[in-house]
Amino acid sequence: MKGIDFKKKICKVKLLNPNLNFAQDTQLIEFRREPLTGKWICRLNLKRSLRVKQTSKEASKEKFFEVIEKSKDGCFFCHENIEKFTPMFLSNITSKGRFKVGDAWVFPNLYPFSENHAVCVISKEHFLDLNQFKPKILQDAFKASIEYISTVYRCNKKSVYPILNWNHLPPSAASIIHPHFQILVESKPTIQVKELLSKSRNYWKKYGENFWINLTKLEKNLGERFIGETGNIVWLTSFAPQGNNEVLAIFTSASNILEVDEKELAYFSEGICKILTCYHEIGIESFNMTTFSGPINQKLEYYRLNVKIISRPNFKPYYTCDCGFMERFHGEVVIETKPEDVAKKIKEKFLT
């Protein structure tokens, strides 16, 4: 296929392995290049899955559910508490204060890191195992999220870059157990979206064809990473993934989120549930998901909406990761400490 190369380099590392009575061990490391951006973004050594993880001993299921049960106490996202304890939008966004579709609620993020930053509570249930999510639950949550995105754009025509995200459980950087999305609508693209748009445009100019459509055709012909299709959505595993167990969904008929109709949302929800069920079967509990949408004020011939989902380490009590969807997917870091305050605190130590 024109201009799409799945390039990788393989190097051999030799060592005397104590686990093999110090016999020589040869390990292969694959360096893989992302076919659109041309960046060497990942390296694979399958033997690393065997390494000792001293700080990651698995918690018992009893302990896991004990933590889940305790987290229900006073949970703001449980339906009996939403209207009492979650923020409301100003009247220019919605006179009702919040958006609601089925069991899904959308309201402002109490601690935003975007000019338009909302939360979508997905379900009435405080906790759902990955095989318990149903397409209808997700479809309603996606509809409510898109309604918020559309409303923000109507109120501010400069807010054209939406990001729909899902951090599930603390290892993915979720601070609250209750299943929820985070929705951002911004006036400029993230670093990653900007690059994807730029490289897709360059491909279009050079070949006169859409990179994403060509990628789906090539992957389908090769069959190595092609998973399947639901409606106009093609599901693949990424050649050069950004995370473990990464799945890539490409909307072949939409360049941005607002172009996705209700029928396609149903297909997308169905596909996500299939992935989550598979994750559950192989022992995965936590994950990150994000969308890479084109601007919602125009339909781009050279770009297609795509979504990535990756697994994260399994749940451990008393631990929340600080690396979520922005860091893992979008190349931008969310900071909770002011550099000037940190300097002030440390400076005091230098003065004593």
N, C-alpha and C positions, 0 to 999 in steps of 0.2 A: 504494500500500500504506500502511496506517495508520502515521502517525508516522515514515515513512522518507523523508527528503529527501536527494537528492544535490545539495547546494548548492555552487556555486563562484562566485568573483568573478574577473573578468578585468580587468587593467589593462594599458595600453600604455606602453611606455618608448621614447622617441625619442632617437637619438643620431646623430652624424656618424661613420660607421664607416670606419676607415682601410683595412679589407679590401675596401671598396667604393669606393675612391678618395674617401673622405670624403663619399659620398652619404648622404642621410638613411636611417637604418635604423630600422624599427619592430619591436620585439620584444614578444611577448605573454607575460604572466606570469599563470598560473592559481593562485588560492588555493582549496584544497579543504577542505571541512569533513567530518570523520568522522561518518557518519550516526548512530551510537549515542551517542557521548560528546558530540557537538556542538562539538568542538574543531577549530579551524582548524589542522590538524597538518602540512599539506604545501603546498609551492608548486612549480609546474612551469614550467620554461622549457626547451623542447627544444633551443634553440640552444646551451645551455651544454655540450652534448656536443661542440661544436666547439672549445671553448676550449683553449688551449695548456696542457699539463701538463708543466712543465719537470722535475719530479722523478719522473716516472712513465714514463720510456722503457721500452718493452717489452724484457724480457730474452729472449734467444734460447731456443728450445726445448732446445738442447744444454745451455745453462747451467741451465735449469730442471731437467732430468733429472739433471744433475750434482749439484745440491743435494739432490734427492730421494735419489739413490744414497748420498751421504755421510751423510744423516740415518738410514740403516739401521744404521749402526755403533752398537751398544750401545742400540738403541731398546728401551725398557722394554716397549712395547706389542706388539712382535713375539712370536709365540707361544712361541718357545724361551726367552724371557726373562721372561714374565709371572709364572710361579710363583717365580722367583728374586728379582725386583726390584720387584714391585708390592705394596702393602700388603694386609693381610687384615682382614676384619671380625672383631669380637669374637664369641664363640660364641653370644651371645644373638641375633645376626642370622642367622648360619649356621655350623654346625659344620664346614663344608667350607672356610671362610675366604673363598671367593669364589663367585659364581653363574656357572654356565656353561650356555648353550643353543646347540647347534651350535658354530659358530666364535666365538660371542660370549662375552666374559668381563666380569663386573662386579665391581669392587673399590673400596675407598675412595679418594677423591681425596687424594693425599699432602699437598696444600696447600688445604684446604677453605675456602670462604667461605659455607657453609651449615651448619646444625646436623646435617643428613644430606646428605652430598655424595659421590656416587659417580661413577665413570667406567665407561663400557661400551666396550670395544674391539670394533669391529664385524666386522673381517675378519682372516683370516690374512695377506692381502696388505698390505705396508707402505704401498703407494700404489695408489689406484684413480682413473683418470680418471672424470669424471662419467657417462660412458656405459657404464662397466664395473660399476656397482653393479647387483646383481640382487635381485629381490623377496625371495627366500629368505634372503639375507644380512641384509637389513634386518628382515625379519619375526623372525628369531631374536634380533636385537639388541633389537628392541622387546619381545619376550617376556621376555628376560632383565632388561631395565630395569623392566618392569612387575612381575616377580617380586620385585625389590628393593623397589620402591615398596610393594607389598602387605605384604612382610615388615616393613618399617619401621613401617607403620601398625599391624600386629598388636602390635608391641613398644611402640609409643607412640601411643595413640589421639589425641593432640593434633597429630600430624604428618599433616595432612590436605590440604596444598596441594602437589601434585607439579608439577615442571617438567622436561620432557624436552627437552634442547637439543643442537644440533649446530653447532659451529664447524668449518668445513672449510678447512684451509690457513691460514697465518699472517695473510693480509689480513683474516680473519674473527676474529682473536684466538686462533687455535689455536696453542699453543706447541709441539705435537708434530704431525708430518706424518701419522703413522699414523691412519687414520679412527677416530674415537671420538665417543661422546655424553658429555654431562655430565648427571647426574640429581640434582635437588634435591628434598627432601621437607621442607616447612616447616610451622610451626605458625601462620603468618599469611600472607596472600596478598601478592604483590608489589604495588607501587603500581598497575601497569597491570591486573593481575587484579582487584584490589579495585574499581577503577573500572568494569571491564567487568561484574562481578557486580552492582554497585550500579545501573548504568544499565539493565541487563537486567531487574532486579527492578522498577525504576520503570516500564519499558515494559510489563511484565506487569500491573502494578497499574492502569495507565492504560487499556490496551487489552484486557486479558484474553487476550493472545496472546503467543507467543514471538517475540521480535525476530529471532532467528537463522533460524528457519523461514521467517518472512515475508521476510527478506532473500534467502534462497535462491530463493524463489518469484519475487520481484520481479526479481532478476538473471537468472533463467532466462527470464522473459518478455521482458525487455529485450534480452538476448542480447549486449550490448556487452562485458561482462566475464565472462560465463559460459563456463567451459572445458569442463566435463563432469562425469560422475559415475562413481564406482567403489563399488559396493555402496550403502551409506547415507551416503556421503561426497560432498559437493558441492565442486567445485573452481572458484574464481573468482580474478580479479585484483581487488585492493582499490581502491575508488573513491578513497580518500585513503590512499595507501601510506605506510609508515614507511621504505621503502627501495626501491631500484631493482629492477625485474623482480619485484615482490612477488606471490606467489601465496598465497591464503587457502583453507584446507581446513576445511569445517564438517561435523562429525559430527552428522547430523540425528537420531540416536536415542540419543546419549550426552551426558551433561553433564560427565562426568569420565573420566579415563584408565582407571580400573578397570572401567568399564562396557563397555569395548571388548573384544569377544570375539575369538577367534582368526581367525574368518572376516573380520571387519572389519579386523584387523591385516594380513591378506593383501591386502585391497583398498587399504588405506592405503599399504602397501609398494609395491604396483604403481603407484599414483599418484605417489608420490615419485620412483620410477625414471623415469617418463615425464617429470617436470619436469626432473630432472637431465640426462636425455638431451637435452632441448630446450635447457637451459642450455649444454650442451657444444656443440651445433650452432651456437649464436650466439656462441660464443667465451668463455663464462663458465667460470672455474675454481674460484672460491671463493664460499662462501655461509654464511649463518646460518639456522638453523631453530629455532623454539621452539614449545612448546605453551602454551595458555591454558586450564587445566583448572579446573573447579569443584571444590569440596571432595569428597574421596573417601568421606566418611562420610555422604553423603546424595545422593539423586537430585533435582536441581533441575528443576522444570518450566519455569522461566523462562530457563534457560541451556543452551547447547550447547558442548561441547568444540570448540575451534578451534585451528588450527595455521597459523603463518606461515613463509614462507621467502623470503629476499631475496638478491640477488646482492651480492657485494663485489668490490673491485678485483682484478685478476689478480695472480698471484704474482710477487713480486720477491725475489731473493735478499737475505739479510741483513736482512730487515725483518719484524717482527711487530707487527700493530696491537694497541692496548690497549683497543679498543672492541669488545666481544663481545655475546652475546645479552642479558645483563642491561641493558647500556646502550642497545642499539638497540631492544629490545622492551619491557622491563619497567620502565623509568624509574628504575632503581637502579644506582649506580656502584660497581664493585668497585675498591677502593683497595689499593695495595701499599706505600704510604708512610705512616708515622704523622705526623699534623700536628705533634705536639709535637717529634718528631725533626727534621722539616724546619725548624721555627722555631729550634731549637737551632743547627742548622748555619748558617742564614742570619744569626742573631743574632751569631755570631762575626765575620762580615764587618762588621757595624755597629759592633762594638766595637774594630775595628782602625783 
